[in-house]
Amino acid sequence: MAKEYDIKIRSVHDYNAFVGAEDHHALVSIIHYNDLPPIRHCRCLWGIYGIFLLEDEEESLEYGSGHYNYSQSSIVCVAPSQIGGSADDGTRFQRKGWALLFSPEVFQGKTFEKSLLRFEFFKYHVNEALVVDNQEQKQMKNLLEMLQGELYEERQDCNLIEKIIELLLVLCNKLFNKQYSLPLGTKRIHIISRMEKTLADYYQKEQQHLLGVPTVKYCAKHLCVAPNYLGDLVKEETGENAHIYIAKHIVRLSKGMLMSGKSVTETSYSLGFDYPSHFGRFFKRIEGITPSEYIKRMKVK
């Protein structure tokens, strides 16, 4: 069986050594590829975070079990436990652009750690690079150069280093939200009606028999938004999280099926559940009673 990666990047030193850059900080590194010699292609198993502002030509990168699309003037992001890169074929190439690498230890136990873990642009299901315009590229470069200058200081200010990294990540999050937000001209208030249609189409096309019950990730993909962003919009409009909103939609459908004479088992499989027991627990979580108890209650009325 072929190895899934070429090298493990356990620390910023590991990557610095791979590309020929100097260590200036134990947990943080800024690399300007233009100042370095050509490097080998490599699939890396990452143990640290990486933000890459790339300025070279489009390249096909493997990422997880699929591919990561990027082109000139874009940002590629990686996180610990992820595998990404391009398999080593023995050749070298001149990478252009910048890289910020930092260990999870930088924010471990600190307030910003919660934000870091929530950033969607680090997740595996995102396989498109963040596109940047000239102004955004300039902002990124200014922050990277500022951080590089601080790392080169004999007496480094740890608080300043952390704050600059935070700013870079917040900027990436802003770019991500812009790229995966609702299309221009689409009002946020319409997200609920669009989501209802997505769920209705899902069952009308009988996708449940292929994919199971619908998920937030599925709805987000078909609405062209990020899952966390969709969750925020649903929460804002309904006061409920997106998982509960979808669950209530499914329960409404199930009630109609149960009242039409379908058994609990038939209803379960019709909605995409693998087992009736799964459907029963799902129904009770939302309604507080089992499907059988619901049928009995409705027959009494």
Contacts in CASP RR format, 6 or more apart in sequence:
PFRMAT RR
TARGET T0000
AUTHOR 0000-0000-0000
METHOD contacts of the structure
MODEL  1
MAKEYDIKIRSVHDYNAFVGAEDHHALVSIIHYNDLPPIRHCRCLWGIYG
IFLLEDEEESLEYGSGHYNYSQSSIVCVAPSQIGGSADDGTRFQRKGWAL
LFSPEVFQGKTFEKSLLRFEFFKYHVNEALVVDNQEQKQMKNLLEMLQGE
LYEERQDCNLIEKIIELLLVLCNKLFNKQYSLPLGTKRIHIISRMEKTLA
DYYQKEQQHLLGVPTVKYCAKHLCVAPNYLGDLVKEETGENAHIYIAKHI
VRLSKGMLMSGKSVTETSYSLGFDYPSHFGRFFKRIEGITPSEYIKRMKV
K
4 43 0 8 1.000
4 45 0 8 1.000
4 83 0 8 1.000
5 43 0 8 1.000
5 44 0 8 1.000
5 45 0 8 1.000
5 83 0 8 1.000
5 84 0 8 1.000
6 42 0 8 1.000
6 43 0 8 1.000
6 44 0 8 1.000
6 87 0 8 1.000
6 88 0 8 1.000
7 14 0 8 1.000
7 18 0 8 1.000
7 42 0 8 1.000
7 44 0 8 1.000
7 45 0 8 1.000
8 14 0 8 1.000
8 44 0 8 1.000
8 45 0 8 1.000
8 47 0 8 1.000
9 15 0 8 1.000
9 18 0 8 1.000
9 44 0 8 1.000
9 45 0 8 1.000
9 46 0 8 1.000
9 47 0 8 1.000
9 48 0 8 1.000
10 47 0 8 1.000
10 48 0 8 1.000
11 26 0 8 1.000
11 47 0 8 1.000
11 48 0 8 1.000
11 103 0 8 1.000
12 23 0 8 1.000
12 25 0 8 1.000
12 26 0 8 1.000
12 27 0 8 1.000
12 28 0 8 1.000
12 29 0 8 1.000
12 48 0 8 1.000
12 101 0 8 1.000
12 102 0 8 1.000
12 103 0 8 1.000
13 23 0 8 1.000
13 26 0 8 1.000
15 21 0 8 1.000
15 29 0 8 1.000
15 31 0 8 1.000
15 44 0 8 1.000
15 48 0 8 1.000
15 99 0 8 1.000
15 101 0 8 1.000
16 22 0 8 1.000
16 23 0 8 1.000
16 29 0 8 1.000
16 31 0 8 1.000
16 101 0 8 1.000
18 39 0 8 1.000
18 42 0 8 1.000
19 31 0 8 1.000
19 33 0 8 1.000
19 36 0 8 1.000
19 39 0 8 1.000
19 95 0 8 1.000
20 36 0 8 1.000
20 37 0 8 1.000
20 39 0 8 1.000
21 29 0 8 1.000
21 31 0 8 1.000
21 36 0 8 1.000
23 29 0 8 1.000
24 30 0 8 1.000
24 151 0 8 1.000
24 152 0 8 1.000
25 151 0 8 1.000
25 156 0 8 1.000
25 161 0 8 1.000
26 103 0 8 1.000
27 102 0 8 1.000
27 103 0 8 1.000
27 105 0 8 1.000
27 106 0 8 1.000
28 100 0 8 1.000
28 101 0 8 1.000
28 102 0 8 1.000
28 103 0 8 1.000
28 106 0 8 1.000
28 147 0 8 1.000
28 151 0 8 1.000
28 161 0 8 1.000
28 165 0 8 1.000
29 99 0 8 1.000
29 100 0 8 1.000
29 101 0 8 1.000
29 102 0 8 1.000
29 151 0 8 1.000
30 98 0 8 1.000
30 99 0 8 1.000
30 100 0 8 1.000
30 101 0 8 1.000
30 144 0 8 1.000
30 147 0 8 1.000
30 148 0 8 1.000
30 151 0 8 1.000
31 98 0 8 1.000
31 99 0 8 1.000
31 101 0 8 1.000
32 97 0 8 1.000
32 98 0 8 1.000
32 148 0 8 1.000
33 39 0 8 1.000
33 94 0 8 1.000
33 95 0 8 1.000
33 96 0 8 1.000
33 97 0 8 1.000
33 98 0 8 1.000
33 99 0 8 1.000
34 96 0 8 1.000
34 97 0 8 1.000
36 95 0 8 1.000
38 92 0 8 1.000
38 93 0 8 1.000
38 94 0 8 1.000
38 95 0 8 1.000
39 92 0 8 1.000
39 93 0 8 1.000
39 95 0 8 1.000
40 88 0 8 1.000
40 90 0 8 1.000
40 91 0 8 1.000
40 92 0 8 1.000
41 85 0 8 1.000
41 86 0 8 1.000
41 87 0 8 1.000
41 88 0 8 1.000
41 89 0 8 1.000
41 90 0 8 1.000
41 91 0 8 1.000
41 93 0 8 1.000
42 85 0 8 1.000
42 86 0 8 1.000
42 87 0 8 1.000
42 88 0 8 1.000
43 62 0 8 1.000
43 83 0 8 1.000
43 84 0 8 1.000
43 85 0 8 1.000
43 86 0 8 1.000
43 87 0 8 1.000
43 88 0 8 1.000
44 78 0 8 1.000
44 83 0 8 1.000
44 84 0 8 1.000
44 85 0 8 1.000
45 81 0 8 1.000
45 82 0 8 1.000
45 83 0 8 1.000
46 78 0 8 1.000
46 79 0 8 1.000
46 80 0 8 1.000
46 81 0 8 1.000
46 82 0 8 1.000
46 83 0 8 1.000
46 84 0 8 1.000
47 80 0 8 1.000
47 81 0 8 1.000
47 104 0 8 1.000
48 80 0 8 1.000
48 101 0 8 1.000
48 102 0 8 1.000
48 103 0 8 1.000
48 104 0 8 1.000
49 77 0 8 1.000
49 78 0 8 1.000
49 79 0 8 1.000
49 80 0 8 1.000
49 101 0 8 1.000
49 102 0 8 1.000
49 103 0 8 1.000
49 104 0 8 1.000
49 116 0 8 1.000
49 122 0 8 1.000
50 77 0 8 1.000
50 78 0 8 1.000
50 79 0 8 1.000
50 99 0 8 1.000
50 100 0 8 1.000
50 101 0 8 1.000
50 102 0 8 1.000
51 75 0 8 1.000
51 76 0 8 1.000
51 77 0 8 1.000
51 99 0 8 1.000
51 100 0 8 1.000
51 168 0 8 1.000
51 169 0 8 1.000
51 172 0 8 1.000
52 75 0 8 1.000
52 76 0 8 1.000
52 77 0 8 1.000
52 78 0 8 1.000
52 97 0 8 1.000
52 98 0 8 1.000
52 99 0 8 1.000
52 100 0 8 1.000
53 74 0 8 1.000
53 75 0 8 1.000
53 97 0 8 1.000
53 98 0 8 1.000
53 99 0 8 1.000
53 132 0 8 1.000
53 137 0 8 1.000
53 140 0 8 1.000
53 141 0 8 1.000
53 144 0 8 1.000
54 70 0 8 1.000
54 72 0 8 1.000
54 73 0 8 1.000
54 74 0 8 1.000
54 75 0 8 1.000
54 76 0 8 1.000
54 95 0 8 1.000
54 96 0 8 1.000
54 97 0 8 1.000
54 129 0 8 1.000
55 72 0 8 1.000
55 73 0 8 1.000
55 96 0 8 1.000
55 97 0 8 1.000
56 72 0 8 1.000
56 93 0 8 1.000
56 94 0 8 1.000
56 95 0 8 1.000
56 96 0 8 1.000
56 97 0 8 1.000
57 71 0 8 1.000
57 72 0 8 1.000
58 70 0 8 1.000
58 71 0 8 1.000
58 72 0 8 1.000
59 70 0 8 1.000
59 86 0 8 1.000
60 67 0 8 1.000
60 69 0 8 1.000
60 86 0 8 1.000
61 67 0 8 1.000
61 68 0 8 1.000
61 70 0 8 1.000
61 76 0 8 1.000
61 84 0 8 1.000
61 85 0 8 1.000
61 86 0 8 1.000
62 68 0 8 1.000
62 83 0 8 1.000
62 84 0 8 1.000
62 85 0 8 1.000
62 86 0 8 1.000
62 87 0 8 1.000
63 82 0 8 1.000
63 83 0 8 1.000
63 84 0 8 1.000
63 85 0 8 1.000
63 124 0 8 1.000
63 127 0 8 1.000
64 82 0 8 1.000
64 83 0 8 1.000
64 84 0 8 1.000
64 124 0 8 1.000
66 127 0 8 1.000
67 127 0 8 1.000
68 76 0 8 1.000
68 84 0 8 1.000
68 85 0 8 1.000
68 127 0 8 1.000
68 128 0 8 1.000
68 129 0 8 1.000
69 127 0 8 1.000
69 128 0 8 1.000
69 129 0 8 1.000
70 76 0 8 1.000
70 128 0 8 1.000
70 129 0 8 1.000
71 129 0 8 1.000
71 131 0 8 1.000
73 131 0 8 1.000
73 132 0 8 1.000
73 133 0 8 1.000
73 137 0 8 1.000
74 129 0 8 1.000
74 130 0 8 1.000
74 131 0 8 1.000
74 132 0 8 1.000
75 129 0 8 1.000
75 130 0 8 1.000
75 132 0 8 1.000
75 140 0 8 1.000
75 172 0 8 1.000
75 175 0 8 1.000
76 129 0 8 1.000
76 130 0 8 1.000
77 121 0 8 1.000
77 122 0 8 1.000
77 126 0 8 1.000
77 130 0 8 1.000
77 172 0 8 1.000
78 84 0 8 1.000
78 122 0 8 1.000
79 122 0 8 1.000
79 123 0 8 1.000
80 104 0 8 1.000
82 124 0 8 1.000
98 140 0 8 1.000
98 141 0 8 1.000
98 144 0 8 1.000
100 144 0 8 1.000
100 147 0 8 1.000
100 165 0 8 1.000
100 168 0 8 1.000
102 165 0 8 1.000
106 162 0 8 1.000
106 165 0 8 1.000
107 113 0 8 1.000
107 116 0 8 1.000
107 162 0 8 1.000
110 162 0 8 1.000
112 162 0 8 1.000
112 166 0 8 1.000
115 169 0 8 1.000
116 169 0 8 1.000
118 228 0 8 1.000
119 169 0 8 1.000
119 172 0 8 1.000
119 173 0 8 1.000
119 176 0 8 1.000
120 126 0 8 1.000
120 173 0 8 1.000
120 176 0 8 1.000
120 180 0 8 1.000
120 226 0 8 1.000
120 227 0 8 1.000
120 228 0 8 1.000
120 229 0 8 1.000
121 130 0 8 1.000
121 172 0 8 1.000
121 173 0 8 1.000
121 175 0 8 1.000
121 176 0 8 1.000
125 217 0 8 1.000
125 227 0 8 1.000
126 176 0 8 1.000
126 226 0 8 1.000
128 179 0 8 1.000
130 172 0 8 1.000
130 175 0 8 1.000
130 176 0 8 1.000
130 179 0 8 1.000
131 175 0 8 1.000
131 179 0 8 1.000
132 140 0 8 1.000
132 175 0 8 1.000
136 171 0 8 1.000
136 175 0 8 1.000
139 171 0 8 1.000
140 168 0 8 1.000
140 171 0 8 1.000
143 164 0 8 1.000
143 167 0 8 1.000
143 168 0 8 1.000
143 171 0 8 1.000
144 168 0 8 1.000
146 164 0 8 1.000
147 161 0 8 1.000
147 164 0 8 1.000
147 165 0 8 1.000
147 168 0 8 1.000
150 156 0 8 1.000
150 157 0 8 1.000
150 160 0 8 1.000
150 161 0 8 1.000
150 164 0 8 1.000
151 161 0 8 1.000
176 226 0 8 1.000
177 226 0 8 1.000
177 229 0 8 1.000
180 224 0 8 1.000
180 225 0 8 1.000
180 226 0 8 1.000
180 229 0 8 1.000
181 225 0 8 1.000
181 229 0 8 1.000
182 188 0 8 1.000
182 191 0 8 1.000
182 223 0 8 1.000
182 224 0 8 1.000
182 225 0 8 1.000
182 233 0 8 1.000
183 224 0 8 1.000
188 233 0 8 1.000
188 236 0 8 1.000
188 237 0 8 1.000
189 237 0 8 1.000
191 223 0 8 1.000
191 230 0 8 1.000
191 233 0 8 1.000
191 234 0 8 1.000
191 237 0 8 1.000
192 234 0 8 1.000
192 237 0 8 1.000
192 238 0 8 1.000
194 223 0 8 1.000
195 219 0 8 1.000
195 223 0 8 1.000
195 230 0 8 1.000
195 234 0 8 1.000
195 245 0 8 1.000
196 249 0 8 1.000
198 214 0 8 1.000
198 219 0 8 1.000
198 222 0 8 1.000
198 223 0 8 1.000
199 214 0 8 1.000
199 219 0 8 1.000
199 246 0 8 1.000
199 249 0 8 1.000
202 208 0 8 1.000
202 214 0 8 1.000
202 218 0 8 1.000
203 253 0 8 1.000
203 271 0 8 1.000
207 214 0 8 1.000
208 214 0 8 1.000
208 270 0 8 1.000
208 271 0 8 1.000
208 272 0 8 1.000
209 272 0 8 1.000
211 218 0 8 1.000
212 272 0 8 1.000
212 273 0 8 1.000
212 274 0 8 1.000
213 246 0 8 1.000
213 250 0 8 1.000
213 271 0 8 1.000
213 272 0 8 1.000
213 273 0 8 1.000
213 282 0 8 1.000
214 246 0 8 1.000
214 250 0 8 1.000
215 246 0 8 1.000
216 227 0 8 1.000
216 230 0 8 1.000
216 231 0 8 1.000
216 242 0 8 1.000
216 243 0 8 1.000
216 246 0 8 1.000
217 227 0 8 1.000
219 230 0 8 1.000
219 242 0 8 1.000
219 246 0 8 1.000
220 226 0 8 1.000
220 227 0 8 1.000
220 229 0 8 1.000
220 230 0 8 1.000
223 230 0 8 1.000
225 233 0 8 1.000
227 242 0 8 1.000
230 242 0 8 1.000
231 241 0 8 1.000
231 242 0 8 1.000
234 240 0 8 1.000
234 241 0 8 1.000
234 242 0 8 1.000
234 245 0 8 1.000
235 241 0 8 1.000
235 242 0 8 1.000
238 245 0 8 1.000
240 248 0 8 1.000
244 286 0 8 1.000
247 282 0 8 1.000
247 285 0 8 1.000
247 286 0 8 1.000
248 286 0 8 1.000
250 271 0 8 1.000
250 282 0 8 1.000
251 282 0 8 1.000
251 283 0 8 1.000
251 286 0 8 1.000
251 287 0 8 1.000
253 271 0 8 1.000
254 267 0 8 1.000
254 271 0 8 1.000
254 279 0 8 1.000
254 283 0 8 1.000
254 291 0 8 1.000
255 294 0 8 1.000
257 266 0 8 1.000
257 267 0 8 1.000
257 270 0 8 1.000
257 271 0 8 1.000
258 264 0 8 1.000
258 267 0 8 1.000
258 291 0 8 1.000
258 294 0 8 1.000
258 295 0 8 1.000
258 298 0 8 1.000
259 295 0 8 1.000
259 298 0 8 1.000
262 270 0 8 1.000
264 276 0 8 1.000
264 279 0 8 1.000
264 280 0 8 1.000
264 291 0 8 1.000
264 292 0 8 1.000
264 295 0 8 1.000
265 276 0 8 1.000
267 279 0 8 1.000
267 291 0 8 1.000
268 275 0 8 1.000
268 276 0 8 1.000
268 278 0 8 1.000
268 279 0 8 1.000
268 280 0 8 1.000
269 276 0 8 1.000
271 279 0 8 1.000
273 279 0 8 1.000
273 282 0 8 1.000
279 291 0 8 1.000
280 290 0 8 1.000
280 291 0 8 1.000
283 289 0 8 1.000
283 290 0 8 1.000
283 291 0 8 1.000
283 294 0 8 1.000
284 290 0 8 1.000
287 294 0 8 1.000
289 297 0 8 1.000
END
